[in-house]
Each structure stands twice: as C-alpha cells, then as structure tokens.
C-alpha cells in the first residue's frame, strides 16, 4: 500500500472505534466487531455491511494485508444486494479501487459519485488520490482545495494537502499541515495518530532533520508498536546514519508484518549495504519472483523492479520494458523517475532528461531524483547542471544522497555547496 492511498482511510470511521470498550483490539478490529454486531442486529440492512467494508479496509492499512480488501469487497457486494446503488456503498467502491491501485477506474468512479453528491468532502479526497497517483497534479490540487473550502480544517483534507505540498517542494508547509491533522485527531485513534506521525517523521527526514525524524518515528512506534509505516521510515533514517544492521532489523520486522515485494526490495538493499551479500542475493531473487508475478496488476512493485534490473542485475532492456509498461498508464513523479532512469541505462539520455525534467518541474525535492538528474545531465555533457543537481541531492542528507556523493567524488568534489 502506497502512502497516498493510506491517506484515504484517515478519520473515515473514527466513531466506530471510539465506541468500543475492548481496548485490546486495534482501532480497525474494534470497528470490525461493532459492524458485525450491527449486521447481527439488523441483517436486512445494508448499513452494517458498508460499515464492515470500511472497517476491513482500515484493517488492510493497519496490517498492510491486501486480503482484507477482498473481504471488504465481499461485504460491499452484500450491501448492494440489499440496496442497489446506495450512495455510501458507491463511495466505498471507489475507496476499494484506490486500495487496489486501480487508479484510472477509481478516478472515473469518483467523478460519477461527485456528480451525484457534489458537496461530499471525502469524494473530493478520492479525486485527489486518483489524480495524484496518475500524475494529474493540477486536478489533484483543485480537488484538495475544494475539500478545505467545503470544510475548513478537516483531517482528510489536511493530510492530502500535505502530501501535495511535499510534491510541490514545500516540505515545511507539508509538515505544518500534518501537525494540524495530528492535533485534530482524537487520542483513541491510535493507528491514525501513528500514521500521521510516520508521515511527519518522513517529512523531517527528507528535510535533512534526522534527529527530529528519529524522535517522531519512535513516538509513532510507542503509539502503535510494530507499525510498518514507522518501521520503514525509521529504517531510512538508520541507513542515512550508516547503521545498516539496525536498518536490516527494522526492515525484517516490517516485512514480517507487510510481506509486499517492494518491502522485500528495501530489505535486500539494506542487506547489501550491511555486507550480508549472500542474504541480499537471496532476498533480491525472491523479490524478482514476487514482483514479476504481480507485474500485470495495477497494485505492483514495478518501479522497484525497474531499479532492480537497472542497478543490480544490469539488464537495461528488461528495466525499460517494465518502465514502459508502467509509464503507459501513469505519469506521477516517481514513475517518471523510474522511466527516465530506465531510458538512461539504455543510452537514451535525451529522452530521459525530458521525462525527469517533467518530474522535477512539479517541485519535488527528492535526493534520488536529483541524483538521477545529475547523472543524466553529466552523460549529456552538461556538467554545470549535473553539479547543481548532485549538490541538491547531497544537501538533503538522505539515503538517496549517497549516489550523488559517489558521483561528485568522481568529479573531484566532496563538499556540499550551500
């Protein structure tokens, strides 16, 4: 599950979780139990099935287990049997499409629901999610503004606006919005609070404020022990600190909870950095098998697979094949980066630069994207731009900065230009 799709779940069913007396259960498990009681009490009502679908979707985020989406779809099917085309069910349908990463279908479905109910804040949130994942950033920004206009200070609107601000290069503004969202979240919503803290830690990290990032992520893990989002972000901090063994431990723990191919890729890279070459090769091989098995789905790890073929197995043609497949249906900044890098390792640097320029034009400040832009510019003979991008990457002090450091060292430069 990617970050933006997790945003969709913020505060959607808080009332259910707050009414449960069973504190041993997670918020989503509490919501599931309450929805099941509602269904038992009123088996002929679609309402309980809608609530169950929402709760199961929340559980998917808590555990990163996509099987809960299948269960949610079953609950929604029952809702529609009892009340065909009920509006809440249609909204949940869009939500589940987003969870499955069926972004084109989710966008069309969200537009239909938006026409039926143009004042629904959360439907605008779905429009933000789908448009942002497809790279339609102007439309995503307009939808986010509608959310905040319709209901100023609403939590889903603030978290989405924060994500867009990060993409547009305003990391501090994104952090402020996440802080506001956190302050507005009720204390009983442990998972929501841990998720927001995980994003706040990420934002501090990409801003180069590593100590603050570590502190915030540790707080997220106190709120929700073993939380996979916090573990992944804390591992990035450890890698930037060159504490590779600790990063491996964190990523192993995350993979046990969320056994997705992209998480295995991160673990394999950390194993390689820690010097555990044999274990890294085994993890990479397992990653490739898992990733290829899901490559035909929208919910895939294709971007990681591109970098695996480009940087680890040095199979440029395979990297470009996967990147082209993904680029055919989405143009978000991270897909543009993967596509550009695949073009670069195939010697198509002019086109690579054009694609990466499109990504950077959005405003994003990402160490890996800057490093890639620097290497591509260098290959094209534009040393001035190359040095600018590489120093930008290095100044961010994140895991992606190491690549820029190596290239700059090859150019006889080791200092960051402030």
TORLO-414966 format. One record per atom (N, C-alpha, C): x, y, z. Coordinates in pm, whole numbers, plus 32768, in hexadecimal, padded with zeros to 4 digits. Layout:
BEGIN
XYZ;...
This chain:
BEGIN
80557F888000;800080008000;8058807C8000;803F80D77FA4;808F814E7F9A;805781BB7FF4;80AE821F800C;808E82848070;800C82CD8056;7FF682FC7FDE;7F80834E7FC4;7F0082FF7FD9;7F00827F7FB5;7E8682317FC7;7E68821D805A;7ECF821680AB;7EB7820D813B;7E718289816F;7E8B82FC8131;7E4A8378815A;7DB2836C8151;7D81832080F1;7CF2831580DB;7CA982E08155;7CEF829881AB;7CAD8258821B;7CA582AF8297;7CED83218296;7CF28375830D;7C6683A68333;7C3F838983AE;7BC683BF83ED;7B43839383AD;7B45832B835A;7AC983048317;7A6A82B78372;7A9F827583D7;7A468226842D;7A6C823584BF;7A9882AB84E4;7AC582C2856C;7A5882A785D2;79DC82CA85B1;797082BC8612;795B822B863B;796F81D085DD;795E814385FD;79C481178666;7A418137864E;7AAB810986A7;7A9E81468731;7A7081C18738;7A6A820587B8;7A0181C88814;799F818487DF;793481518834;795280C7886C;79BB80898842;79D980028870;7A1F800588F7;79F97FA6894C;7A377F9E89D0;7AAF7F4189D2;7AC47EF88968;7B307E968965;7BB27ED8893B;7C007F07899B;7C7A7F50897F;7CEA7EF6894D;7CDA7E728958;7D427E178929;7D447E0E8891;7CD57E318853;7CCD7E2C87C2;7D047EAC8784;7D357EA0870B;7D5F7F1786C1;7CE37F68869C;7CF57FE68675;7C808035864C;7C2E7FF285DE;7C727FB9857A;7C287F78850D;7BE07EFB853E;7C217EAF8596;7BE07E3785CB;7B667E5D861E;7B707ECA8667;7AFB7EFA86B2;7A897F1B8652;7AAB7F5F85E3;7A467F848581;7A077F098541;7A597EA48525;7A257E2884EC;79C17DE7854A;79E57DE185CB;798D7DA2862E;79087DEC8639;790D7E718637;78927EC18642;783B7EAE85C6;787A7EAB8550;782E7E9784D4;77ED7E0D84D2;78337DAA8502;77FA7D228507;77827D1C8565;778A7D6485D3;77177D6A862E;76A17DAF85EC;76BD7E17859F;76537E5F8557;760F7E0384F2;765F7DB384AD;76297D55844A;75D37CEB848E;76037CB98501;75B77C54854B;75327C8C857B;75317D0B85A1;74B87D4A85D4;74577D6B8564;748C7D9584F0;74387DBB847F;746E7D7B83FE;745A7CF983EF;74957CB3837C;745B7CDE82F5;73E77D1E82F7;73AA7D4A8279;73CF7DD88252;74297E18829F;74517EA18283;74DB7EA48241;74E67EF681DA;75677F028195;75CD7F4E81E8;759F7FA08248;75F77FF88294;76697FAC82D7;76477F3E831A;76AE7EF28362;771A7EBB8304;76F17E93828E;77537E5E822D;77AF7ECC81F8;77787F4481E8;77CD7FB481C2;78357FD1822E;78067FD182AB;78627FEA8319;78CC7F7D8324;78A47F018307;79047E93830B;796D7EA3829D;79417ECD8227;799F7EE281B9;7A057F4E81DC;79D67FBC821A;7A3280268244;7A957FF182AC;7A617FA8830D;7AB77F768378;7B207F158343;7AFA7EC082E6;7B597E6282AB;7BC47EAC825A;7B9D7F19821A;7BFE7F6A81D1;7C627FAA8231;7C2F7FD782A2;7C89800F8307;7CEA7FA3833A;7CB87F2B8347;7D0E7EBE8375;7D7A7EA0830C;7D587EB2828E;7DBC7E9F8224;7E2E7F028236;7E0E7F7D825D;7E797FDD8273;7ECA7FBB82F0;7E877F93835A;7ECE7F7283D6;7F337F0383C0;7F0B7E9E8372;7F5E7E268362;7FA87E2282DE;7F7F7E76827F;7FB27E7381F5;7F947DED81B3;7F287DAC81DE;7EFD7D2C81A7;7E8A7D468145;7EA67D3980C3;7E417D5A805E;7DCD7CF8805D;7DDA7C8680A2;7D6B7C2780A9;7CF17C6580EC;7D097CC88141;7C977D0C8180;7C457D5A811A;7C837D8380AE;7C377DC68043;7BD67D658002;7BFF7CE87FF1;7BA57C837FB9;7B2D7C6F8014;7B487C688096;7AD97C5A80F4;7A7E7CD680F1;7ABB7D4A80E4;7A6C7DC580DB;7A147DC5805F;7A497D947FF0;79FB7D8D7F75;79847D2E7F85;79997CC17FCF;792A7C637FE9;78BD7CA7803B;78E67CF6809F;78857D3E80F2;78397DA4809E;78807DE78046;78407E4C7FF1;77DF7E0C7F8F;78037D997F5B;77A87D517F01;77247D337F47;772C7D0B7FC6;76B27CF18013;76637D718027;76A77DE0803C;76647E61804C;76127E837FCF;764D7E6F7F5A;76087E907EDD;75977E2E7EC0;75A37DB37EF0;75337D557EE0;74BA7D867F2E;74D37DBF7FA4;74677DEF7FF9;74337E787FCC;748D7ECB7F94;74657F517F68;74B97F797EF0;748D7F517E78;74DC7F6E7E00;74FA80047DF1;757780207DCF;75A480A97DB3;759381097E29;759680D57EA4;759281337F15;761181897F13;760182097F30;766D826A7F1C;76E8824C7F72;76D182277FEE;774482088044;77918190800D;774981307FD9;778A80BC7F9D;77DD80E27F23;77A7813F7ED3;77F2816C7E5F;787381B27E87;786F81FE7EF4;78E8823F7F25;794D81D87F54;791C81737F99;7977810A7FC8;79B480BF7F52;796580AE7EE8;7998806D7E6F;7A1180BA7E37;7A07813F7E34;7A7881907E05;7AEF817C7E61;7AD5817D7EE1;7B3C81697F47;7B8780E57F2F;7B3C807B7F13;7B7B7FF97EFD;7BCA7FF57E7B;7B9A803A7E15;7BE780447D98;7C6D80887DB3;7C6C80EF7E06;7CE981327E29;7D4480D47E76;7D0A80897ED2;7D59802A7F1D;7D9A7FC17EC5;7D567F9E7E57;7D8B7F3E7DF7;7DEA7F807D90;7DFA80037D9E;7E4D80527D42;7E1480547CB4;7D9280417CA9;7D50804D7C27;7D2D80DF7C12;7D9481317C02;7D8181C27C03;7D2E81F77B8F;7D4181C87B14;7CEA81FA7AA9;7C5681DD7AC2;7C3881627AED;7BAE813E7B0B;7B7A818C7B83;7BCF81A07BE7;7BA681EB7C5D;7B86827B7C39;7BD482B67BE0;7BBC833F7BB8;7B36834D7B72;7B1682F37B17;7A9682FA7AD0;7A2282E37B30;7A3282837B89;79C782677BEA;79B382DC7C49;7A20831C7C71;7A15838F7CCC;79CF84047C88;79E984177C08;79A684837BBD;790F846C7BB9;78E583EE7BA9;785783CE7BA5;781583EE7C2B;785783C37C99;781F83DC7D1E;782184717D3D;788884B67D10;789285467D28;781E85927CE6;77F485667C70;778285A77C2D;7701858F7C79;76F4851A7CB7;767C84FC7D03;7677854A7D85;76ED85617DC0;76F285A37E42;776986037E43;775986797E06;77CA86D57DF2;77FD87197E70;77BB87057EE1;77E787457F5D;782686E27FBE;7845866A7F91;788086057FE7;791786187FED;794B863A8062;79DA86578073;7A2F85DF804F;7A0785698080;7A5C84F4806C;7A6684CB7FDA;79FD84E17F8B;7A0484C07EFD;7A6D85177EB8;7A7685957EE1;7AE285E97EAB;7B6A85AF7ED3;7B6E85747F4A;7BEA85327F74;7C1084C07F18;7BAD84757EED;7BC984087E8F;7BFC843F7E09;7BC584B27DE0;7BF584F17D65;7C87851D7D75;7CAA854E7DEC;7D3685707E07;7D8E84F57DF8;7D64848A7E3A;7DB684107E3C;7DD083DC7DAF;7D6583C97D64;7D72838E7CDF;7DC283E87C82;7DA384697C84;7DEB84C57C2B;7E7F84CE7C4E;7E9E84D37CCE;7F2A84DD7CF6;7F7984617CCE;7F3D83EC7CDF;7F8383717CBC;7F9683637C26;7F4083A47BD9;7F4E839F7B48;7FA584107B12;7FC784707B68;801A84E07B3E;7FCC85597B10;7F49855A7B29;7EF485CD7B04;7EF486307B79;7F6386747B8D;7F7486C17C08;7F1E873E7C0E;7F04877D7B9D;7EAB87F37BA0;7E2087CC7BCE;7DEC875D7B9A;7D68872E7BC3;7D6787027C55;7DD486C47C7F;7DDD86997D0B;7DDC87127D68;7E24877C7D42;7E2A87F47D95;7DA088377D9D;7D59883D7D2E;7CD488797D2D;7C75882C7D88;7C7C87A77D83;7C2487567DD7;7C4687677E6B;7CC787707E8A;7CF087867F15;7CBF880C7F49;7CC588717EF3;7C9488F57F1C;7BFE88F37F36;7BB488A77EE3;7B2588997EFA;7B0A885B7F83;7B5A87F77FA9;7B4887B8802C;7B54881D809C;7BBA88728092;7BD288D380FD;7B70894780F7;7B3E8966807F;7AD989CF8074;7A5489A280B0;7A2F89258094;79AF88F180C2;79AD88DF8159;7A1E88B38191;7A25889C8221;7AB288C08251;7AC9893E826F;7B4F8968829A;7B8189188313;7BFE88EE830B;7C3A88A7837B;7C1888148384;7BD587DA831E;7BB6874B8328;7C3686F98316;7C40868C835F;7CBB863E8364;7CDE860082DD;7C8085BE8297;7CA485878214;7CD785F181B3;7C9C866981BA;7CC886D48162;7D5587028183;7D74870C8203;7DF98739822B;7E6586D48207;7E4986538218;7EAF85F081F7;7EC885EA8161;7E6085FA8114;7E7385FB8083;7EBD86798055;7E9886E9808D;7EDD8765806B;7F70875C8093;7F8C871A8101;80178708812C;806686B580C6;8029864A8096;806D85F78033;808D86467FB5;802C86967F88;804286E67F10;80AD87517F27;80AB878D7F9D;811287F17FBA;819E87B37FB6;81AA873B7FE8;822C86F77FDF;825586E67F4E;81F986B77EFC;821786A47E6E;823C87277E2A;820087957E57;821988177E1A;8295885C7E55;82D888197EB2;8356884C7EE7;834C88987F6A;82D488A57FA2;82C288EC8020;82BC88878093;832F885380B8;833487EA811D;830D881F81A6;8339889781C8;831588D0824B;827E88EB8252;8244891C81E5;81B4893181E3;816888AF81F0;819D884681B2;815F87C181BE;81638792824F;81D487A98290;81E18780831C;817D87CB8374;816F884C835D;8111889B83AE;8082886683A0;805C88428327;7FD6880B8311;7FC587858357;802B87318351;802386B08396;801B86C5842E;806387298461;805B874784F0;7FCD87718515;7F8E87C484C1;7F0487ED84D9;7EA6877584D6;7EBD871A8478;7E6A86A2846F;7E7B864C84EC;7EF88640851A;7F1185F18592;7ECB862F860B;7ED586B28619;7E9786F6868B;7DFF86E6868A;7DC486D48612;7D3286C68608;7D0386368615;7D6085D8861C;7D3B854A8623;7D28852186B5;7CBA84DE86D1;7C9A84BA875C;7CFF8452878E;7D248456880D;7D8A83FD8844;7D6983688835;7CE983468830;7CC682B88825;7CE6827F879B;7CFA82D4873A;7D1B82A586B3;7DB1828B86A8;7DDD821F86E6;7E6D820286F0;7EAD81F08667;7E6A81A8860F;7EA9818C858E;7EAE82098537;7E45825A8539;7E4882D784EE;7EB983318520;7EC6833A85A4;7F30838E85DD;7FBA835985B9;7FCA82D585BE;804B829A859A;806A82B18507;800382A984B2;801982C18424;80458351840B;800083B0844B;8025843C8438;80B28455846C;80D3841E84E0;815A842C8514;81C183F084B3;819E83818476;81F983428416;821683A183A2;81AE83E78375;81C184468307;820D84C28335;81F584ED83B0;823F855F83E5;82D3853D83F2;82F084C2841E;837B84978425;83BC8493839C;83718462833A;83A2846082B0;83C384EC8280;836A854B829C;837E85D4826D;83F7861582AF;840B85F9832F;8483862E8371;850185EE8335;84F7856F8313;856A852982DA;859185628252;852E857681F9;854E85A98174;857B863B8179;855E867E81E9;858F870681FC;861B87078238;865286918251;86D986888289;86E08696831F;866E86938363;866A86A383F5;865B86198434;86C985D0842F;86C885418450;86A6852684E1;86DC8575853E;86C1855D85CB;862D856E85EB;85F185D885B3;856285EC85C8;85128579858C;853B854D8515;84F484DF84D3;84F78463852A;856C8443855F;857983CB85B3;851F83D5862D;851C8447866F;84CB845986E5;8436844686C7;84088481865A;837B84768634;835783E68612;83AF83A285C9;8391831885A3;839182BA861B;83E682D7867C;83E4828786F7;8360829C8740;832D8316873C;82AB8330877A;823C82E48732;824582DC86AE;81E182908662;81E181FF868E;825781C786A4;8261813C86CD;82338127875D;823A818E87AE;820381848835;816B81818831;813381D287D9;80A181D787CB;806C81558791;80B18120872C;808580A886E6;80FF804E86D1;81207FFB8733;81997FA8872B;819C7F5186AD;82117F4C866E;82227EF985F7;81E07F31857B;81BB7FB2857B;81737FED8509;81CD7FF1848E;819E7FB48421;81F67F9E83AE;8222801E836A;81CB80858367;81F48104832A;826581468379;8259814583FB;82C08181844F;834281328447;833980AF8443;83B2805C8438;83FD807A83B7;83B380878349;83F380A282C9;8439812882C7;83F8818F82FE;8434821382FF;84AB821C835F;84A181D683D1;851181D5842E;8589818C83F1;856F812783A1;85DB80E1835C;8626813E82FE;85DE819882BB;861F81FA8264;867C825582B4;864E827A832B;86A382CB8383;8722827E83A6;8712820083C9;878681AE83EF;87E8819F8379;87B481908302;880B8183828D;885982048278;881682768287;885D82F68277;88C8830682E1;88B682C78356;891882CB83C2;8982825E83B3;8975820F8348;89CE819D832C;89C781328399;8956812B83DC;893E80C38440;88EE805483FB;8933801283A0;88F07FB68343;88B57F3B8387;88FB7F0683EB;88C77E8F842F;88427EAC8472;88377F2384AF;87B97F4A84EF;874C7F5E8486;87717F958413;87107FA683A8;86DB7F1F837A;87347EBD836F;870B7E378347;86A67DFE83AA;86C27E0E842A;86667DDB8491;85DC7E1B8484;85DA7E9D8471;855A7EE48463;850F7EB583E7;85577EA48378;85177E7C82FB;84EC7DE982FE;85357D978347;85097D0C8359;84877D0983A8;84807D5B840F;84057D63845F;83917D948409;83AC7DFA83B6;83427E2E835F;83137DC382FD;83717D7A82C2;834C7D16825F;82FB7CA4829C;83167C86831A;82C67C1F835D;82357C4A8368;82207CCC837C;81987D018387;815A7D1B82FF;81A97D5582A5;81797D7E8220;81D47D3F81B7;81B07CC7818C;820A7C788137;81F87C9980A3;81FF7D1B8082;81F37D477FF8;827A7D457FB3;82767D397F30;82F27D307EE4;83477DAD7EF6;83097E237EF4;83597E9E7F02;839F7EA67F88;83607E6D7FF1;83A07E6A8074;84167E098075;840A7D9E802A;84787D3F8020;84EC7D7D7FD4;84CE7DCF7F71;85387E147F26;85897E6F7F84;85437EBC7FD7;85897F128037;85E07EC08095;85AD7E4E80C1;85FA7DF78119;86757DC280D3;86667D998056;86D87D65800A;87457DCF7FFB;871E7E4A7FE0;87817EB57FD3;87C87ECF8057;877D7ECA80C5;87BB7EDF8148;881A7E6C816A;87F57DF28148;884D7D80815D;88D07D918110;88C47DC38096;893B7DDB8044;89947E448084;89577EB180B4;89A47F1B80F5;89E87EEA8174;89A87E8D81B9;89E07E5A8237;8A4D7DF28221;8A677DCE81A3;8ACF7D6E8185;8AA27CDE8183;8A207CC88193;89EB7C3E8192;89C77C198102;8A2F7C0680B1;8A1E7BF58021;89C97B7D7FFD;89E27B0C803D;89987A92801E;89047AA3803D;88E77ADC80B2;885B7AF480D7;88197B588079;88667BBC804F;88317C207FF3;880C7BE07F6E;88637B8D7F39;88467B4B7EB9;87C97AF57EC2;87BB7AB07F31;87447A5C7F45;86C67AB27F4B;86CF7B217F92;865A7B7A7F9F;86387BBA7F19;869E7BE37ECD;86857C1E7E4A;86427BB97DEC;86717B3C7DF1;86377AD57D9B;85A57ABE7DBE;85887ABB7E3F;84FD7AA97E6B;84A97B227E42;84E47B987E4F;849D7C117E24;847A7C097D90;84D97BE47D3D;84BF7BDF7CAD;844B7B817C8E;84497B0D7CCE;83DD7AAD7CB7;83567AE87CDE;83517B247D55;82D47B5E7D85;82A97BD47D2D;83087C257D05;82E77C9C7CB8;82B57C797C2C;82F67C1A7BEC;82CA7BF07B67;823F7BB47B6B;82207B6F7BD8;819D7B2E7BE5;812B7B947BEC;814A7C0E7C18;80E27C747C25;80EF7CE47BBF;814C7CD67B62;816A7D437B03;80F37D667AAA;809B7D087A92;80287D237A3B;7FB77D6A7A85;7FC17D757B0A;7F5B7DB87B59;7F7F7E4A7B6B;7F1C7E9B7B8B;7F377F267BAA;7F7D7F337C32;7F587EDE7C90;7F997EDE7D14;80177E887D08;80847EC87CE6;80FE7E7E7CCA;81777EC27D08;81EB7E887CEF;826B7EC17D1C;82C37EDC7CA3;82867F0A7C37;82CE7F197BB9;833D7F817BBF;83277FEB7C0C;839180507C13;840E80157C55;83FA7FC97CBF;846D7F867CFD;84AD7F227C9E;845A7EE07C4E;848E7E7E7BEF;84E47EC37B84;84BC7F3A7B5C;850D7F877AFC;85987FA07B35;859F7FCE7BB1;86207FEC7BED;86717F6D7C08;862C7F007C23;86717E807C35;86B97E587BB5;86727E5F7B44;86B17E3A7AC5;87187EA27A99;87007F207AB7;875D7F897A8B;87DC7F8B7ADE;87D07F7C7B62;88417F947BBA;88807F187BF7;88367EAB7BFD;886A7E367C43;888F7DC37BE3;88377DA37B86;88567D377B28;888C7D6C7AA4;88847DF07A92;88B87E327A19;887F7DF4799A;87FA7DF27998;87AF7DC47923;875B7E3978F1;87997E9578A8;87537F107881;86D67EF9782E;86D87E9777D4;86627E807780;85EA7E5777D4;86017E037838;85937DD8788E;85617E4D78E2;85BD7EA17910;85957F17795D;853A7F70790B;855D7F87788E;850E7FDF7838;84887FA07816;84857F1E7804;84067EDB77E7;83A27EEF7859;83D07EDC78D4;83777EED7948;83517F7F7959;83B27FD87948;839780677959;8333809978F1;8340806B7877;82E58095780C;825780667829;824C7FEF785F;81C97FB87883;8185800E78ED;81D18039794F;8199808C79BA;817C81197988;81D7814F7938;81C881D77903;814E81E278A8;81228175786F;80B081787813;802F81A57857;8027819478DB;7FA881B5791D;7FB382197990;802C824079B7;803782A37A23;80B582F77A10;80AA83797A32;811883D67A1E;813784247A9D;812A83E67B12;815084287B8E;81E884377B92;821A84887BEE;82A884AA7BED;8302842F7C00;82D483CE7C4F;8329835A7C6A;832D82FA7BF3;82BF82F27BAB;82BF82A27B30;831382E67AC5;830A836A7ABA;835E83B37A5C;83F2839C7A7B;8413839B7AFA;849F83847B21;84CD82F87AF8;847A82937B15;849F820A7AF1;84AC81FB7A59;845082377A11;84558230797F;84D28277794A;84F082EC7981;856783367957;85E682E77972;85EB82A679E4;8664825A7A06;867381E179A9;860481A27989;86098131792B;8638815F78A1;860981D47876;8639820D77F8;86CF822977FF;86FB825F7870;878882817882;87E382077875;87C0819B78BB;8818812578B6;881380E2782D;87B3810A77DA;87AE80DA7750;87ED813D76EE;882C81A57724;8872820476D0;8819826E7690;879B827576B7;873E82D7767E;8734834F76DB;87A4839476EB;87AC83FC7751;875F847A7730;8753849C76B2;87078513768F;8675850576B9;863884937699;85AE847A76C1;85A4846A7759;860A842E7794;860B841D7826;860784A5786B;865685017838;865885867875;85D185CB7867;859085BD77F7;850D85FB77E4;84A885C6784A;84AA85437861;844B850878BF;84698533794E;84E985367972;850C855D79FB;84F685F37A10;8508864279A8;84E986D179B2;845586E679D3;83FE86937999;836F869B79B7;8355867E7A4B;839A861A7A7F;838985F77B0D;83B986687B66;842F869D7B4B;846787067BA0;841987887B93;83D8879E7B22;838988177B0E;8313881E7B6F;82E887AC7BA1;827B87AB7C04;82A887F27C83;832C87EE7C9E;836388327D14;83A187D57D79;839387547D66;83BF86F37DC8;845487007DE5;847686F27E65;850186F27E90;851F86687EC9;855886147E75;857285897E99;860385697E74;864C85327ED4;86DB851B7EC0;86F784BF7E4A;86A784567E3C;86C183F87DD0;86A284367D48;863484817D3F;861584C27CC0;868185267C98;86B285737CFA;871D85D17CDB;879C85887CAE;87BB85197CF2;883284CC7CCC;882584967C3E;87AF84627C1E;879884307B96;87A484A17B30;876A85147B4F;877285867AF3;880285AF7ADD;885285AA7B4A;88DF85CD7B3E;892C85707AE4;891684EE7AF5;895C848D7AA3;893484977A10;88B484AD79F8;888684B8796D;88BF8536792C;88BF85A67977;88F886217940;898D860F7924;89D185C8797C;8A6085B07969;8A79855F78EB;8A2584FD78D4;8A3484A9785D;8A1C84FA77DD;89C9856177E8;89AC85B67775;8A1386267765;8A77862A77BD;8AE1868D77B3;8AC1871277F5;8A5587177842;8A2D87937885;8A5F878D7916;8ADF87A97928;8B1B879B79AC;8AE388007A0F;8AC3887979E1;8A8E88DF7A3C;8A0C88B17A7C;89AF88807A29;8930884F7A5F;894587D27AB3;89A2877D7A87;89BD87027AD0;89EB87217B5E;8A4A877D7B6C;8A7C87A07BF1;8A0F87DF7C46;89BB88307C08;894C886E7C52;88F088047C8B;88C687A57C39;886A873C7C66;88AC86E37CCF;892A86C07CBB;896E86677D19;898086A97DA0;899E872A7DA1;89AA87717E20;892287807E63;88B987917E14;883287947E4D;881487117E93;883886A37E53;8822861F7E8E;887186107F10;88EF86377F0B;894586277F7F;8917867C7FF5;88DF86F07FD7;88B3874B8041;883E87158090;87F786B4805A;8781867F809E;87A586158106;882085E38103;88528588816A;87F9850E8181;87C384D88116;876F84618123;87B283EA80DF;876E837880E4;87AA82FF80AD;87CE830E801A;877C83567FCE;879783697F41;880D83C37F23;883E840A7F8A;88AD84677F76;8931841F7F5F;893C83A47F8B;89BC835E7F80;89E6834C7EEF;898483337E99;89A383257E0B;89E283A67DD4;89AB84187DFC;89E284987DD1;8A6E84AD7E08;8A8484837E83;8B0884917EC1;8B7384467E71;8B5083CD7E46;8BAE837B7DF9;8BD083BE7D74;8B6983F17D30;8B8084317CAE;8BD284B07CBE;8BB385007D25;8BFF857A7D3B;8C90855C7D5D;8CA684F17DA8;8D2F84CA7DC8;8D7C84AB7D48;8D37846D7CE9;8D76844F7C69;8D9784CD7C1A;8D4F853A7C3A;8D6A85BA7BF9;8DCE860E7C46;8E0185D37CB4;8E62861C7D05;8E24867B7D67;8DA1866A7D86;8D5D86C37DE4;8D2686727E58;8D3786A57ECE;8D04865E7F44;8CB286B97F9F;8CB5873B7F87;8C6E87987FDF;8BE587BB7FA6;8B8687D27FFE;8B0287FD7FD5;8B0288947FC5;8AD188C47F55;8AC289537F41;8A4189827F81;8A4B89D87FE2;89D48A098029;89918A767FD6;
